[in-house]
Amino acid sequence: MAAKELDEALEKNPQSKAIRKKLIVCHVQEGNSDRSLQILLSLVREDDIDCIVKTDPLLDDCPCPELVYDFEERFKNFADSKEYLIRLAILWLYCDIEKSYTHFKEYQKVAPKDETINEIIDYLTSYLISNGLKGSK
């Protein structure tokens, strides 16, 4: 329900990073990882994922920390599945970019020709390097 309302709001204001940021999480929760990736890729192509990476879970009222741990626990028997890896990669981006990067790289191993994932990984690699973070090594 929230995703539908946010999608409608995004149609009216397609440049809104706040709406896109929320939509990514909504679509992950609904199991629509492809749509989440499309929206994330739009931010990557604008060279701006800071709105996600610099999320403060308390100040921004972001449910991602709880979602990540709940998802990891509920679906641990599917830890090698592509859907599990991509959903965690997206959610971790709001909490810990290096853990997110690790999950994107794990996903890349099972889907090496996925151009969307490769583009996101290339961007994250550059982001990590330019910010002196270790995940890119």
C-alpha positions in Angstrom: 0.0 0.0 0.0 2.7 2.5 0.9 4.7 1.6 -2.2 1.6 2.4 -4.4 1.2 5.8 -2.8 4.9 6.6 -3.0 4.9 5.5 -6.7 2.1 7.9 -7.3 4.0 10.7 -5.5 7.1 9.9 -7.5 5.1 10.3 -10.7 4.3 13.9 -9.6 7.8 14.6 -8.4 10.3 12.3 -10.2 13.4 14.0 -8.9 12.5 13.6 -5.2 15.3 11.7 -3.5 13.3 11.4 -0.3 10.5 9.6 -2.1 12.9 7.4 -4.0 14.8 6.5 -0.8 11.6 5.4 0.8 10.4 3.5 -2.3 13.5 1.4 -2.5 12.8 0.1 1.0 9.1 -0.4 0.3 9.7 -2.4 -2.8 12.3 -4.6 -1.0 9.8 -5.3 1.7 7.2 -6.3 -0.9 9.7 -8.6 -2.7 10.0 -6.3 -5.7 13.8 -6.1 -5.8 13.8 -5.3 -9.5 11.9 -2.1 -8.9 14.2 -1.2 -6.0 17.2 -1.7 -8.2 15.8 0.5 -10.9 15.3 3.3 -8.4 18.7 2.8 -6.8 20.3 2.8 -10.2 18.6 6.2 -11.0 20.4 7.6 -7.9 23.7 5.9 -8.9 23.4 7.5 -12.4 22.9 10.9 -10.8 26.1 10.2 -8.8 24.2 10.5 -5.5 23.7 7.7 -3.1 24.7 9.9 -0.1 21.0 10.3 0.6 20.9 6.5 1.3 24.4 5.9 2.6 24.2 8.7 5.1 20.9 7.7 6.5 20.5 8.1 10.3 18.1 5.3 11.3 16.8 7.3 14.3 16.6 10.8 12.8 15.3 9.6 9.4 12.9 7.0 11.0 14.5 4.3 8.8 13.4 0.7 9.6 16.3 -0.8 7.8 18.3 -2.0 10.8 15.3 -4.0 12.0 14.5 -5.2 8.5 18.0 -6.4 7.9 18.2 -8.5 11.0 14.6 -9.8 10.7 15.2 -10.7 7.1 18.6 -12.4 7.8 16.9 -14.5 10.6 13.8 -15.5 8.7 15.5 -16.4 5.5 18.9 -17.8 6.6 18.1 -21.1 5.0 18.1 -19.3 1.6 21.4 -17.4 2.2 22.7 -18.4 -1.2 19.7 -17.4 -3.2 19.9 -14.4 -5.5 16.8 -12.8 -4.0 18.2 -13.1 -0.4 21.6 -11.5 -1.5 20.1 -8.6 -3.4 17.5 -7.7 -0.8 20.2 -7.6 1.9 22.6 -5.7 -0.4 20.0 -3.0 -0.9 18.9 -2.8 2.8 22.4 -2.8 4.1 23.2 0.2 2.0 21.1 2.3 4.5 23.1 1.0 7.4 26.5 -0.1 6.4 27.9 0.4 2.9 30.7 -2.1 3.3 28.3 -4.9 4.2 26.1 -3.8 1.3 29.0 -4.0 -1.0 29.9 -7.5 0.2 26.3 -8.7 -0.6 26.4 -7.0 -4.0 29.7 -8.8 -4.7 28.2 -12.1 -3.5 25.2 -11.6 -5.8 27.6 -10.8 -8.7 29.2 -14.2 -8.3 25.8 -15.9 -9.0 24.8 -13.4 -11.7 28.1 -12.1 -13.3 26.4 -10.7 -16.4 23.8 -8.6 -14.6 24.5 -5.2 -16.0 22.5 -3.3 -13.3 24.4 -5.0 -10.5 27.8 -4.5 -12.3 27.0 -0.8 -12.7 26.0 -0.4 -9.0 29.2 -2.3 -7.9 31.4 -0.1 -10.1 29.8 3.0 -8.5 30.1 1.6 -5.0 33.7 0.6 -5.6 34.5 4.2 -6.6 32.5 5.6 -3.7 34.3 3.4 -1.2 37.7 4.3 -2.6 37.0 8.0 -2.7 35.8 7.9 0.9 38.7 5.8 2.2 36.6 2.8 3.1 37.9 -0.7 3.1 35.1 -2.6 1.3 36.6 -2.0 -2.1 39.8 -3.8 -1.5 
